[in-house]
């Protein structure tokens, strides 16, 4: 039963290369590895838009979705980066707000930009203190460029993911995005650099946003599975999506990661219908399938 559910699922968060940070897959090799194991995947890259990384004719049998992450490499909060990526994306484009360059992430990160992923110390990555933060708010208000980016996402009928911005910023962003009928994924709110409360998650769910709970938070960040399950139960599966957030060289495949995640959550009392809601129904709603 678990295998059949995973085979029908679209994983909304899979990292691919080529990238400055080493990755396990390219778009092409991911498609070859996961064809028949997953229905689809959203491809993420912290530096480069993934919408132009694959030719759909070469990845038949699995649905790949492109994205762009609004870090410094694409000009930060740059609506033209969103527009350009949308032009080569036949399916809905996923737009992550800043991740490794988010002001919140840099404030809470004392290490290299990608400490948990990089073993190769020869990589010339800037430290958090050397990196220009990408801001989405200032003095408690959305910046004009943030509003312009959200408006562009609405124009191209894309999906907004909140990235690694602060919890309070996510609420402001979500309110504006939902006022424009933009689908919103709240990126792994349990992440240590975000630390969103359940109360905040419930408020976002009331706006029609979806909380993302990722296998990587358990496998890499060491968050106990009971805590993840408790958040799912508190917010409600109708407002949650499950993702792998894998693609690191040492990680399992997305389908294997999701299968492990499902087994762990079932042991915590999450039911099969609830899993189907989070893995099948909700991603389909987000991607307008």
Protein Blocks (a to p, Z undefined) as FASTA:
>chain_A
ZZmmmmmpccfbdcddddfbdcfbdfklmmmmmgojagbdcdddfkbcfklmpcfklmgh
iacdddddddfknopaafklmmmmmmmmmbdcdddddfklgfklmmmpcbdfklmlmmbl
mbccddfklpccddfbeehiacfklmmmmmmmmmnopacdebjadfklmmmmmmmmmmno
pacddehkkbmklopafklmmmmmmnopacdddfklmmmnopafklmmmmmmmnopklcc
cdfkiaifkbccfklmmmmmmmmmmmnopafklmmmmmmmmmmmmnoZZ
